[in-house]
């Protein structure tokens, strides 16, 4: 669905470790910033398979203290 906006360098769906089921989100990386921007504008709030999707830039996770 996202390939129409430009060259994709990476795509992955995030799965639950215990159940192996999709957690309902994933990541798509484009080779050009403009392609990512176009995809966000066109696909945010689009309906796919009866579900509305949210498309936005990923934010880097904040570092969490390690549990020993």
C-alpha positions as CSV (number, residue, x, y, z in Angstrom):
1,X,0.0,0.0,0.0
2,X,2.9,2.4,0.7
3,X,5.0,1.5,-2.4
4,X,3.1,3.9,-4.6
5,X,4.6,6.8,-2.7
6,X,8.3,5.9,-3.3
7,X,11.1,3.5,-2.8
8,X,10.7,1.6,0.5
9,X,14.0,0.6,2.2
10,X,12.5,-1.3,5.1
11,X,9.1,-2.4,6.4
12,X,8.1,-4.5,9.4
13,X,5.0,-5.4,11.4
14,X,5.5,-5.6,15.2
15,X,4.4,-8.9,16.8
16,X,3.6,-9.9,20.4
17,X,6.4,-12.1,21.7
18,X,4.1,-14.4,23.6
19,X,1.2,-14.9,21.2
20,X,2.9,-14.2,17.9
21,X,0.0,-12.0,16.9
22,X,0.4,-8.6,15.4
23,X,0.3,-5.7,17.9
24,X,-1.5,-3.6,15.4
25,X,1.3,-1.4,14.2
26,X,4.4,-1.4,12.1
27,X,7.1,0.8,10.5
28,X,7.8,1.7,6.9
29,X,11.1,3.5,5.9
30,X,11.4,5.3,2.6
31,X,14.6,6.2,0.8
32,X,13.5,9.8,0.5
33,X,11.9,12.2,3.0
34,X,9.5,13.5,0.5
35,X,8.1,10.0,-0.1
36,X,7.5,9.6,3.6
37,X,5.8,13.0,3.8
38,X,3.5,12.1,0.9
39,X,2.6,8.8,2.4
40,X,1.7,10.4,5.7
41,X,-0.5,13.0,4.0
42,X,-2.3,10.5,1.9
43,X,-2.6,7.5,4.2
44,X,-3.3,9.0,7.7
45,X,-6.9,8.2,8.7
46,X,-7.3,6.0,5.6
47,X,-9.5,2.9,5.9
48,X,-7.9,-0.4,5.2
49,X,-9.7,-3.7,5.7
50,X,-12.5,-1.9,7.6
51,X,-10.1,-0.2,10.0
52,X,-8.9,3.4,10.1
53,X,-5.2,3.7,10.3
54,X,-2.9,6.3,11.8
55,X,0.2,7.2,9.9
56,X,2.9,9.4,11.4
57,X,6.6,9.8,11.8
58,X,8.0,7.4,14.4
59,X,9.4,8.9,17.6
60,X,12.6,7.6,19.2
61,X,11.8,5.7,22.4
62,X,13.0,7.3,25.6
63,X,15.7,5.3,27.4
64,X,14.3,3.3,30.3
65,X,16.4,2.1,33.3
66,X,17.3,-1.5,33.0
67,X,15.8,-4.1,35.3
68,X,18.2,-6.5,36.9
